[in-house]
Amino acid sequence: MDIKIIRNESPAQLPDENALGFGEIFTDHMFVADYDDASGWHDFRIVPYGPISLSPAAAVFHYGAEVFEGLKAYRTPDGGVQLFRPMENGLRLARSCERIGIPAFPAEDTVRAVEELVRLDSRWVPGKDGTSLYIRPFVFSTDENLSLHGVHRAMYVIVCSPSGIYFGLDPVKIMLETEDVRAVRGGTGEAKCGGNYAASNRAADRAAELGYTQVLWLDGVERKYIEEVGAMNVMFKISSKVVTPKLTGSILPGITRKSCIELIRSWGIEVEERLLSIDELVEAAESGALEEAWGCGTAAVISPIGQFCYLGKEHVINDMKTGELSKRLFDELTGIQYGKRPDPFGWTVRL
C-alpha cells in the first residue's frame, strides 16, 4: 500500500496538555482512502485535517452503513511513541465491515495507515500522565442512491485527537436498564457500529437524570443476563473468581477485555466467561460474595463500579472503594501502554 502524503502547510498550535478533554481537538492530518467496485480500495492518502464533502443522498446518512474503531498512541518515558495491539483493532474493523456489508479494509493496511499518520503527527502525542493520542478509524458508505442495497462505494478515514483522562479510578454508580436493550444476538452487537451507540442514548440520558454515570445492559432476548456497562465490557470479582459475560454475538469483543483476561489468568486467578444473570449478581452483592466490579475499554481502560441500582434498590460494592484487582489491572495495563512496565506479551508497537 503506497500512501501519498500532502502536508498541512498551516500546522495548528498544540493544546494545553493540562486542559485536554476527550475527542475535542484534532491533529493536523487525516488518512483517507476510497472504494468502488471497479477499483477496490484505492487512492490512499494523508491530507490536512478538514471537512469531508458528501452527497446528501450518501447511504451513510439514511441507512447507517458505518463502522468505526478506537485505539491510542502513547508517549513513553524516553520521549518515544508506541501503539497498543493495533492489529487487534484492524482485525475487528474488518469483522465489523463484514457484518454491516461494507467492503473490508485489510487489517494490515489499517495498521500501516495508523502508523504513518501517527508518525506524521507525532508532535501531537501528549506526554502528561494519563493523556494519549486517541485514534479514530471509520468506514462509511458514500453510495448516492436512496434505494436499499449493498455498499458499492465507500470511504475510509482516520482522525486523531489528543485526549485527557476519560474516567478516573473513582468508583462510579450505575443503573441497570430494564426497558431498552443495546443489542440482540443475531443483530449488530458484536460489530463496532454507530447504531449500537445511538440505541443506548435514551437509557443513558435517563440514568444521568437519576444521578448514575453508566447503564448496565441486559440481554435482548431473555432480559436477564448482563452484557455490557455503558459502552464498555464489564467484569465482576465474585468469590475470588473473575466473571465476565461471554461473547454471544451481541457483545463487543473488546481488546481491553481480552487483555484483562490474559493478564488476570497470567496472575493465576480464575476467569469465567459465561452467562451471568442479574439475579445471581444481586445475590452475590447481598451475600458479600461480590468483591469488585469494573468496566473496561479503550477510552477509560478500567472504570471501577462502586454501586449498582436494580428495580429501585441500590447495592454497594466494596464500600464504594476501588478494588485491589481493579487497581492492579489499571496499573499494569497503563504501565505497558506507556512503556513504564515490561511487555511480556508483545502487545506494544514502537514507532
N, C-alpha and C positions, 0 to 999 in steps of 0.2 A: 504494500500500500504506500504510494507516494503522496505526501501531504504538501500542498502548496501553502506557503506562509506569506501573508500580507500583513506587515507590521503596522500597529497603530502609531501614527505619527504624532498623536497628541495624548501621550500616556497620562493617566489621572494621578493625582496626589494620593499617596497611601493614607488610609484612615487611621484614626487613633485606636491603637490596639486595646486600650482600656475602656473603650466605649462601643465595642463590636456587639451587634445583635446577631440574629440568625437569618441569613439569606436576604439581607437588605442592600448590600453593596456588592458590585460585580467588578471583575478584573478587566484588563484592557482588551482581552481577546476571547474568541469563542471558536470552537470547532464546528464545521458544518459539512454535511455530505447529502447527496440527493440520490433518490431511487426512482427508476421507472422499469417497466417490464423488459424493454428492449436492451437497456444498458446495465441493469442491476445497480448495485451501489457504486457511485462514481463521484467525480469532482470533489475529492477530499481536500479540505482547505481549512486553514486557521486564519481568521479575519478579525478586524476590530469589532469589539462588542457593540451591538446595536440592534435596532428593531428588525423584525422579520416581516416581509411583505407577503401576505396570503390572500387568496380569493375568499370573499365571504361565503362562497359555496364549498370551501375546503371541508372534507368529510370529518376532520377532527372536531370541527365546531358543532356538527349535527349528530354524529354517531359515536363520539368518544373514542375514536380509533387512536389510542395514545398509550404509551408506556414510558416508565422512567426508572432511573436508578439514583443512588446516593452513596458516595464514598468520600474519603477525606485524604488530604495531604498534610503531613505533619513536619514541623521544624524540629530537627534533632539538636542535642546539646552542642554538637560541633558546628552548627550552622547549616548542615545539610538538610535535604528534604527526602521524605520517603512516603510511600503508599502502603496501605494495609489490605492485603488479599484482593487486589484489583481483578484478578482473573475470576474470582467468585462473582463479582458484580457483572463482569462481561458475560459469563455463562447464564446468570439469572436474567439479564436483559434479553438475551437471545430466547430463553424459555418464555418470558413474558410476551415477546413479539409473536412467538408461535401460537400462544393461547389466544391472542387478540386478532390474529390473522394478518399481522404486519410482517413484511419480509424481514427476516432476522439479519442483524448485523453481526458478523463473526466476532466471537469473544476476544480473540487475539488482536483483532483490529480495534476493538474498544480500548483494550489496554494500551495499545500503541498510541491511539489518539489522545488518551488521557495523559500519558507520559509526555508527549510532545507539547501539549497545551500547558501542562503544569511547569515544564521546564521553561517555556517561553515567559510564563507569568510567575516565575518562582519568587520574585521580589514581593509578591502579594501574600506569600505564606507567612502568617504572623508567628512571632516567637514567644509571646506571653503564655504562661502556663494556662492550659485549658482552651486555648484558641487553636484554630486549624483553618485550612482552606477547604471548604465544602465544595464538592464537585457534583454537578447535576447533569448527567446524560439523559436525553429524552428523544423519543422517536414518535412521529405522528404522521397520519395520512394527509396528503395535500391534494387528493383527487378532487377535481372541481365538478362534482356530479351529485345531485341530491337523491339519486336512486340508491337503494341499499344494495351494496355489492362488496366484493373483496377489494383489498387495497392494491392499486396498480401504480400509484405514485406516493412517495413519502420523503420525509426529511429527517435527518439525524443531527441534533445539536448538542453540544456540551458547553455549559457555562460554569464559572467558578465564582465562589463568594467567600471572602474572609469572614469567619464567624467566631463568635464567642461561645461561652458555655450555654448549652441548650437547657439543661436541667442541672441542678447541683446534686449533692448526695443527701440533701434533707428529704426525709420520707414524705411522700405525698398521700393525699386522701383521694380515694377513687370510689365511683358509684357503679354498681352492677346494673347494666341496661337490660330491661325486661320487655321492652316494646320493639325497638328497632334491632335489626341484625346488620352486621358489617358485610358478611358474605355467606355463601352457602356452598356445600360440596357440589361439584359439577359446574359451579359458576367461575368467577374470576379471582377468588380469594388468594390463590397461590401465585397470581401474577401481580406485578407491581404496576398497577394502572390507576389513573386518576379517579375513575368511577368508584373504586373501593373507598377512597378517602372522602369523596363527596358524599357518599352514602352515610358517613359517620358524623357529618357536621351537625345534624339536628340533635342527636343524642348528646354530643359534646357540648352544645350550647345549653341544653337542659341541665347537664351536670354542673357546668360552670355557674349557672344561676343559683344552684344549691350549695356552691362553695367547694365543689370537687374538681380536682385537677384533670383527671382522666376518667374514661369509661372502660369498664371491664365487660368484654363482649362474650355472649353465649353463642353456641352453635345455632345455625338457622333451621335445623330440622327438628331436633327434639327439644331445643331451647333449654338445655340443662347443663351442657358441657362447656367448660371455659375454653376460650380460644385465644384472644389477644387482649392487651390493655392499651387503649388509645391506638396509636399507630405502631406499637411495639409488640414483640413477643413477650411472654410472661413466664416467670418461673417461681416455684414455691419450695421452701425447705420444710418438709413435713417429717417429723420423727427421724431426723438426721439424714434423710434422703432428699434429693432434689427431684421434684416432679415438674414436668413441663408438658403442655398439650402436644400430642403427636401431630405430625403433618398429615392431615386428612384430605387435603385438596382445597380447603377453604382458609388455610393459614399460610401466611407468607413465610417461606423458608429463609429466615433471617441469617445473615452472615455473622452478626454479633451473637445470635442464638447458637449457631454452630460452633463458634469459637468458645463460648461459655461452656458448652457441653464437653468439648475436647479438653479444656482446661480443668474443669471440675473432675472429670474422670482421671486425668493425669495426676490429680492430688489424692486419688484413692477413695473418692466419695461417689457413692452410687447415684446414677441419674436414671430416672424412669421417664421415657417418652410414651405417654398413654393418655387415654381419656380421663379427665378429672371433672367430676360433677360439682356443681355449686353446693349441693347438699354435703358432699364429702369435705369441701373446703370450709363450710360453716362449722361442721362437726369438729374439724381439726382446730379451727380458731377457738371454739368454745372449750375444748378439752385441753388446750395448751400445746397440742402437737404441732400446730403451725408456728414455726420458729422465725421464718423470714419470708418475704416476698419481694420481687423486683421485676421491673420491665427492663428489656434490653433491646437496643437498636443503635444504628449508626450515629444518629444525632446526639442522643443522650448517653450512650454507652451503657451505663447502669443507672436505673432510677428506682431507688428503694420505695416500697409501698408500706406505709405505716398504719393505714386504716382502709377498710372497705365497707360499703353500705349495701345491704341487700334487704329489700322489702321494708325499708324504713329503719332497720336495725343496724347499728354501726359496730364493727368488730375491729378492735385494736390489735395490731401485730407488733410484737417485741417492744411494747411500751412506746410506740412511735419513735423508736431509735433505729439508726442504720445498723443492720446486722453484720456480724463478723464476716460471713461469706460474701455478702454483697460488697463490702468494702474491699475484701481481698480480690474479688473479681475485677472491680473497678481499678484498683491499683495495678494489678498485673496486666490487664488489657491496655490501659493507657500507658503503662511503662513500656510495653512492647511497641505500641503505636508511635510513641515519641522517641523511641530509641534509647530509653533510660534503663531498660532491663534487657537481659538476653532474650533472643527469639529462637527457642529450640525447635519451633515448628516450621520455620522458614516462611512465615506469613508476610514479612515486610519486603518491599521492593524499593531499593535505594535508587534515586535519580541522579 
